[in-house]
């Protein structure tokens, strides 16, 4: 069973060999280096009239050693980038890690919301940061143990909504898929709305329930990662209450997904396509045109090792945003056996979809 308007369109054969979007350009934004071989959870976002791409870096392995949030600015639509700057510095001396991050622009200023962990996947709250005079400054701390998976999006009612996962209590594993709601002001005071499911009675079937979000005028869809399937939830009241779950209707692998709505009304959903190994070598994007009952177009974003970039074969954990007729998609590129990960950006003309 599928929610109407989501999933691969019934009656169409799922494409075995999708093609790349016409005019797509792919570039390396941040390559792993000796100091920070590990990079993950990229975010790309329009801020202050420019484009900003951020990620978290680790000096040893995933949330091991020195952990920092860093990023670069682009004033020409992702063609060139500033030097790397620090959004949130290392807190290992306090026994903490800052990871991951999301962003909001309000009142002519950029705001960052940075999850604070005491260990890998053990959130204890999040910090607010504000960008002033070329640097990121502290703007307070919140106690909700939440991990943000998406950029905040405006709802039809003018409030903000983001998606992610939350821990039952500070310092525990974030096993509950959720959305976060806030008024339009900043720094946002996020209210957590847990999606309906067995986690609300103390059962946790998904070890990493990362959540994607597609926000339309008439309603919104949340898609939750499972290792064997993805589950879909739907809301028609601005994210306050949710129905579901139903099956997503896509062959998703066990990895973070991302979705959204373009300014021309097209919906997009980005995910790693499942294969027999359930790895992350193939990153695809499905597109639904306005008025269609389901998604009917599929595009290949990345697959396998890219000799031009010297990156891959895995491409995963996407983020996306639209600006000036371009859909920007960032992701992690990684080798299969080495603890080395890079930050990649794809620029896709929206009129080619």
N, C-alpha and C positions, 0 to 999 in steps of 0.2 A: 504494500500500500504506500502511496506517495501523496504528499500534500500537493494540491493542484498548483501548477506554476513552478514546481521544482523537480529536479531530476532530468535524466535524459528523456527526450520526447518519445512517447510511445509510438510505435509504428516505424521508427527509424532505426536502422542498424548502427550500432556504435562504431565509429571509424577506427579501423586498425592502424592506419597510417595518416594521422592528421598532418597538415602542413603548417609552417610558421606563418604568423601574420605578415601580410605584405608591408614592407617598409620598416620592420622591427630592427632596432640596433641594440647590440649587447656590448657592455663595457665592464671593465674591472674598476671598481671604486676603491677598494681597500684590499691589498694582498697581505696574506699572513707574513710575519717577519720573525726574526729571532726572539725579540722581546715578547711578542704576542702571537704565537702560532695559532691560537684558537680564537675564532670569531663566529658569532651566531646571532640569531634573532634580530635581523635587520629591520629597520623601520624607514620608510621614505615618505616625506610629508611636505606639502607647501607651507612655508613659514616666512612671514615678514617680507613677502614679495619675492622670495627665493625658494629654492628646493633644498631640503636638508635630508641627509641620509645618516642614520645612526645604527649602532650595533653594540654588543658587549664583547669585550676582549678578555681573554684569560692568559696568564703567563705559562700555565702548565697544561691544563686540560679543562674540560667543562666545569666551570665554577670551582676550580682548584687553583690555588696560588693567588696572585694578584688579579683582581677582577675590576674592570673599569667600563663605564659607558663612554663611547667616543663617537665622533661624527664629523662630517664635512658639509660645507655649503656649496651650492652651485648657483650662479647668476645667469647661466645660459642654457637652462633646461637639461642639465646633466651631461653637457659636452665636456666641461672642465670643472675642477673641484678645488676648493681651498685646502690649506693645510689641515691636518687632523686637529680637532680640539676636544677637550674633555668636558663631558656633560656631568658626570659624577665620578669622583675619584675613588681610589682604592680604600676600602674600609677593613682590610684583612686584619689590621692591628686591633680592631675592636671585635674581631671574630665575626664579621659580617661581609656580605657580598651584595653589590648592586646589580640586579639583573631581573627581568628585562625592563624596557622603557616604552612609553608612548607619549604623544605630544598633543598640545592644544594651542591655538592662537586666540587671544582675547585682548581687547583694548589696546591693540598695537604692540603687544608683548607676546613672546613665546614662552610656553610653560611645558615642563617635562614632569612626568609621573614615573618614578623609578621604584620598582619592587626591591625591598630589602630582605635578604635571606640570611639565616644563620648557618646554613649548609645547603648542599645541593637539593633543590626543590623543597626547601623548608622556609617559606615566607613568614615574616613577622610583622609586616606592614609595608608602607611605601612612603617615599620622600617626594616633596614637591620642589621643583627647581624653576627659576625664572631667568630669562636671558636679558641682561642689561649691560650696556656699554661693552659688548663683545665678550662677555663671560657669563657662565651659568652660576647663579647664586642660590643658596638655600632659601626655601620659602615655607618651611614647616614639614611636619611629619604626621602621618595618619597610622592608625593601628590595625586597619583591616588587612588581613593576610591574603592579598589578592595578587594574581599575575595577569597583566594586561596582554591580550593577544592581538588586539586591533587598535587602529586609530579611532578616536571619538568621532561620531557622526551625528549631525543634527537630525532630529526627528521632525515629523510634520508639525508637531506642536511647539517646536523651537528649543526643546531641551537637548541634552547630549546623551548618547548611548555608546558604550564600548562593550566588548565581550572578552571573556577570559575564563579563568578558573580560580577557585578560592579554597583555602584550607578550612576544615571544621574548626580549628583553633590555631592561634599563632604558634609557629614552629612545627606544625604537622604538615603532611603531604597535601598539596592542593588538588583534591580528588573530586571537586564539585564544579561542574560547568555552570557558568553564571553570566549574567549581563550586569553592567554597572550603569546607573543612571545619575544624572546631575543636571542642575540648572545651567544656563549658558555662561554664568560668571566664572571667574578664575581667582585663585586656584580652586578647581572643582572639588566639591565634597561628594564623593561617589557613594551612592546607595546600592547595595548589592541585592540582586534578585536572582535567587537560585532557580535553575531550570527544573521542571518536574522530573522525578526519577527516583531510583532506589537509593541514591545517595542521601535523600532526605529522610530515610529511615535507617541510616547507618550502614548501607551496603554500597560498595564502590567497585563496579565492574570494569571501569576504564582506568588504567594507571596514569594516563596523560590526557585528560579530557579537554584539550585545547579547543577553543570555540571560535568559529567564523561567524560573520554577521552580514546580512544583506538587508538594507533598510530602504523600503519603498514608501510611496505616498499612502498606500492603502494598508500596509502592514509590513511586518519584518520576519525574516527567517534566520534562525540560529542553527548552525551545523556543528555537531560535536564529534571530535575525533575518537574513534575506537580502533583497536588494533585489528579487528576483523571486519568492521563495518563503520559507517558514519551514520549518526542519527540526527533527525531534523525536528525542530520545534518552531512553532509559529505564534506570533502575537499580533493582535489588532488594536491594542490599547496603549501603544507607545512603549511596550516592553515591560509594563507593570505585571502582566500575567501571561502565561504561555500554555499552549496545548502541545500534545505530542507525548512520546516521540513516534516518528515513522521512519522508514528507511530513506536514505538520501537519494537513491537511484543513480549513484555513480560508483564506479569501481575504484574507490579511494584506498590508498595505502595508509599505513599507520604513521601519519605525519601531520603537522600543522597545515591547515588550509586557510584560504582567504577569499573574501567575496565583496561585492559592492555593486553600486548602480552608477552608470555613467550619466553625464548631463543630457545625453540624447535619449535616455530611458532604457538603454540596453543594460541587462544584468550580466555580471561575470562571476565565475567561480573557478578558483585556481587550486589545483591539488596535484599530488603525486599519484600517478596511475598505478594501481595494484598489478604486480606480476607474481610469478611463482615464488620469488625470493622475498617479496614484500619490501624491496629496497626503495631507494629514492632517486633512481637514475632518470626517470621520465617525469617531467613537470609539464602539465597541460592546463589549458584554460577553456572552459565551456562558456558559451555566450547564448543568452536568450533575448530575442528581439521583442520589443513592446507588442503586446497582444498575443504572443505565442503561449501555448499551454505549458510548454516545457523548454528546456535548453535544446537547441537543434544544431549548433555549430561547435566544433571542437578544433582548437589550435594547439600545435606543439610549441612550447616555449624553450625547453632545453632537454637534451637527451644524450647521455654518455660523455665521454671525454672530449673537450674542446681544445684542439691543438693551438688555435689562434690565441686563446686566453690562457692556455696552459692551466686549465682548471677542470674540475669534474672528476669522476663521472656522475657524481650525485649533486642534485640541485633541489633545494628544499627550504621550508619555512619562509614562504613568500609573504610580502606585504605589498600593497598597491595603493596608488592615489592618482587622481586625474588633475591635469593643469594644462591650459592652453591647447586643447586638442590632442594631448598625449596621455596615454595611460602608462604610468611609471610602475614597474614591478621590480622590487628588490628581492634578493634571496641569498642564501648561503650556498656556496659551492665547495664541495669537499671530496677528498680522495676516500677510497673504501678502507684503506688500512692505516693511513697516517693521520696523526692528530693535527692536521693542517686544514684550516678553513678560510675562505676568502669571501668578500662582499661584492656581489654582482648587481648591476642594474640593467634592466631591459626597458627600452623606450618604444612604445607601440602607438602608431597613429590610430586614434579612435575611429576614424572613418574607414579604416581597413577591416574592421570587425563586422 
